[in-house]
Structures are given as C-alpha cells and as structure tokens.
Amino acid sequence: MKVLVIGGTRYFGKRLVHSLINEGHEIWVVSRGQVEDDFGAKVHRLKADRNNKSDLAKAVERLKFDVVVDQVCMNAEQAKAAVEIFAEKTPFYVMTSTMSVYNWGANLREEEVNPFMYHAQTPKNPMEEYAEGKRSAENVFANQNFFKWAFARFPVVVGEDDYTLRLHNQVKRVKEGSPIYYPNLEARFSFITSEDAARSLLWLIHGRREGIFNFASEDVLKLGELVGMIEKMTGKKANLLKEPSEEAWSPFGIPSDWFMNVDKAKSEGFQAKPLKEWMGPLLQKMN
C-alpha cells in the first residue's frame, strides 16, 4: 500500500509512520524538514510548506497514493488546496480532527457536529479559532466528490512523547508549588494516548472506514481526580487558585463537562485502552 502522511515527523503521526514501516508499506512523509526523524531509508521524504499550495502540489506532482493521512489540516483554505491537489491522486483521505469541533457537553456523539451542515462562526479567542478552522476543513472535505474520506476526532492526546508538554507541565507545577487554575474541578474530560491515537488512524486506513469517528478512552476523568492523582504521586499539594489567572490557567481548564461518546468506533471494532489502566503509569513516568 502506498501511503502519504502529511505531518508525520513527530508525536502520534510519527508513531503512525513507524507502524506503517513495520507493516512493510511504501510511505511518503511531507514536512517542512525542520524536525529530524528516525525513519532512516524506510520512507520517502517530501519537503513542502503546507501553507503554500504550489509548494505542496509540486512535491507530489508525479505521485499517486492509496491513502493520504493529513495530520496538519487546520482550516478551509488548506482543505480546499488539498482537494485540488489530491483530487486525482488518491481514493481515500483521512483527516485528523478534534473534540474541539464540539461545544462543551457530555457524551458527545459524532452526529452532533455535521460537516455537511456547517454554519460559520466568528472566533472570539485562539481556542475558538482552532475549532472553527477544523469545522470548516471538515466541511470542505465532506462536500467534495473526488475521494472518500474519514475524520478522526481526538480529545487531548497525551503521552511521554507529547512535544507540547501539557500534562508534563501540570506534574511539574504541582511539584514546584506553582499556581494552577481550573474553572471547574468537577468537569469530566476525555483523553487518549498517543499510542492509541496512532493505532486508530491505522485502523481507519486498514478498514477504509468512511465517515466521522470519535476516538478516546471510554472512561472519563474528573479534573479534580487528575489533580488528586498528581498530588498522590508527587507527595505535594497542588497550589490551586480560586480566582482566574491567564498565566496559571491549566490547558485542561474547562468550565463544564467535555467528553465524547465512542460507541461508534467500539461497535465497529476499535477500542482505546481504559484511562484507569494508563493514566497512573504515565503520570509516574512524567514524575
């Protein structure tokens, strides 16, 4: 199988590429060439800036692929460029999307955000801009007729290899006694490991599963429980602020429940590891 991964040199994109290598596929990886990888001679590297349509088109101009996995499509403009470039180059396109397309809520199902019925919104902050960009990108791919598609909607992805260090820094702040602010410690939140995020993309590729899929650990965690786990592991009491602070605001600081229903993926054969099995050991490694 010939697979192109756009943005496959770090985090769970990198994990996906390694899985594809182990399975013996022919792989191309598009990146700006700014991050070194450890793929050796087992992949074809294509250098291109995703924000430059002609740059990306030139990089793949003589190639065709069985599957394209797009890890870094962030808005409608990038999606439109991808549709034009890959219209005759692939029959199946997988886009990494996000739980951010959903508004706050519990047990969120795929059909609650229908990419065919997209209504543009005006972002009020960077988080809303990110969510709106992903919604608009989904809308572009869903309404084209050149190739089949799948959207993998992920919550916050965590792992030892998380280059954003979101969870690492929560552990560090508790250990150091640095202030942290959570708007609602009772709020429940979805998580998935980087390992399972890569595994879910591989599952979509192998099954050519079309449509929208939520991927996350089925069990959810109250943010207060997360803080308690870190406190127990570090032996330190978290310095939790009672008043909002932009500097101390946790990257997991949400005002109410925000977690996804994963029944669809589970019913079709994919299930991420239970959070209760991996969160404790992961936090221990981060300590």
N, C-alpha and C positions, 0 to 999 in steps of 0.2 A: 504494500500500500504506500502511495506517495502522499506525504502529509506536510503541509506548511504550517508552522507555528509563528504567528506574529507576536513578538514579545515573549520569547521563550528562554531568556538567559538568566532569569532569577525567579526565586520563590516557587510557587506551585507550577508555573509554566516550565521552569527548569526540571522539576520533578516529572512533569508530563513527558518532556523530551527524553529523559533518561528511561522512562517506561517504554516509550516507542522504540528507542535504541535497543533495549533488551529484547523486544519482540521481533527485531530484525527488519523494521520498516525503513523506507527511504525517506529521509527527513531533511527539510529545509527550514532554517530559522532566520527570520527577519529581525534585525535590531539596528540600532544606530552605531553599534560597535563600541559602545562606551563601557560595557561591562564584560569582563573576561568570563569565559565559561570553561567547563572541564569536559566537553564533549569529544575532544580530540578530532580525529579524522572521520568520525562516525556520522557527521551531519554536514550538509552544505550550508554555508553561511552567506546570507544576503544582507548587504548594508544599505539601509534606507531610513529616512526620517518619515515616520508615519504621518506627520502633519503636512508633508509635501507630496501631493498626489502624483506628480510626474516622476518624482524620485522613486516612489513605491512601484509605479507602473513599469518603469524602466528595469527595476530589479527583477521583476517576474515576467518580463515581456515574452520570453521564449518557453515558458514553463506552463504545465498543467498539473493539477493535483486531484487526488481522490477526495481529500478533506482539507479544509482550511480551518485552523483554530485561531481565533482572534482574541488575544488576551488584553489588548490595549485600545479597543474602540471606545471612545469617550463621548462622542456627540454625533449629531445628524450629519455634519459635514464629512467626518471621517467615514461614516457608514455609507453615504452616497458615493464617495470616492471608491470605497471597496466594492460596491455593487457594480460600478462601471468597469473597474479593473478586472474583477473576477467573474464577470457575467458568463464568459465562455471558457473559464479556466477550472471550474470545479462544480461538481453536482451537489456538494454538501458543505455548509458553512456553520461553524459553531462559534457563538459569541459569548464571552464571559460577561455576565451581567451582575446584578447586585440586589440585595434585600432593600437597598435604598430606594428602589422604584416604588416601594410600598410606603404609605403613611404609617404613623405609629399604630400599633394594634397587635392583637393576639391571634395565633393560629392562622396566619395569613396564607391564603391559597393563591395558586398561580392565576386563576381567572379574575382575581380582584384588580389586576392591572392588565388590561387587554391592549396589546400593542397595536391592534388594528383600529382601536377606538381612542387613539391618543389625542389628548387636548393639551396644547401648550400652556405652560405656566411661567410666570416671571419669578426667577430665583431671587431669594432675599438674602442668602448667605452662601458661602462656599459649599456647604453640605447639600443645600437645595440645588445648587448649580450642577453638582456631580450627579444627583438623582435625576434631574431634568435632562442632562446630557445622555444618560443611559436610557431613559424612556424614549427620547427622540431617536436614538440609534436603533432601538428595538423596533420602533415604528417604521423606519426606513427598510430594514431587512424583512420585516413581516409583509410589507406591501410590494415587494418586488417578485418577479416571476422567473428569474433566471436560475436559481438554485434552491434546494431545500435548506432549511435552517433549524437550529436549536439554540435556545438561550439557557445558560446555566446561571441561575440566580443564587448567589452566595451571600451569607452574612459576613461578619468579620471573620477573616481567615487567620488562624493563629498557628504558631509552630516555632521551633527553635530557629528556623531559617527565615523568620519574618524580618525583612530588612527595615520595616517601619518601626520595629521595637515597641509597639503599642503595649503589649502585655508585659514585656520585659521591663519597661519603664514603670508600670504600676507596681511591680515587685520591688524595683529599686527605690521608688518613692516611699513605700512603706518602710523599707529597711532603713532609709535615711531620715525618716520622720518628716519628709517634705509634705506640704499640704496637698490634699486631693479633694476635689469637689464632685459629688454625684447628686444630681437633682432628685433622684428617687431610688433609694436602695432596695425598694420592693419591686422595682421593674424587672421583668423577666426578659432574657436576651438569648438570641440564637448564636451559636458558634459552630465552626467546622475547622478541622485540622488541615494544614497544607497538604498532608499526605492524602486525605480523603477528597480534597478539592481536585487534586490531580487525578485521582482514581475515578472520580465522577466524570471528568472530561473524557478519559479513556473509555469509560462505559458508554458515553454518548457516541463516540467515534465507532466503536465496535458494533453497536446495535443500530447505527444510523437512525437513532431515535429523534424524531422531529418534534418541534414544539417547545414549550416552556417547562422547565423543571426547577423546583426548589431543592437545594442540596444543603443539608445541615445535620448535626446530631439531633436525633429526635427529642431527646430530653433537653430541657432548657434550665437556665440558672438565674436565680435572683442575683442582682448585682451585690446585694449585701452578703450573700453566700460566697460570692467570689472574693470579696474583701476579707471575709472571715477565714477562707482557705489560705489566703496570703498571710494574714496575721498569725495563724496557727503554725504555718511553715517557717516563717521568719522569726517568730517569737517576739514580734514588735506590734504595737498598737498603731493602727492607721491614724494619721492626723487628718481627720475628715472635717472639712469646713462646713459650716451651716449656711453661709451666705455665698452666692455665686461669685466665682473668680475665673476670669478667662484663662489666666495663666495656669491655674490648678485644675481646670475642668478635665475630667477623665475622658479619654477617647471613647469610653463605653458609657458616658454620662447621658442617659436618655430620660425624658420626663415620664414615660409610661411604658407598658409592655411593648416589645417589638420583637416578635419571633414568628418563624414561618412554619407552616404545616408541610410535612414531607411525605404525605401519604401517596402522592402520585408516583414519585420515584421508587418508594418502597414497594408499591403494588406491582411495579414493572421489573423489580429485581435488584434495585440498588439501595443499600442502607449504610450510612456512615456509622462509625464507631460511637457508642454511647458516651456522652460527655463525662459521665461519672467514672468511666474507665481511663480516660486520658488526661483530664484537666489537672488532677493532682500530680501525677508524674511529670507533666510538662512544667508546672509551676516549680516543682522541686529542681528540675534541670536549670530553670532560669534563676534559681537561688544560688 
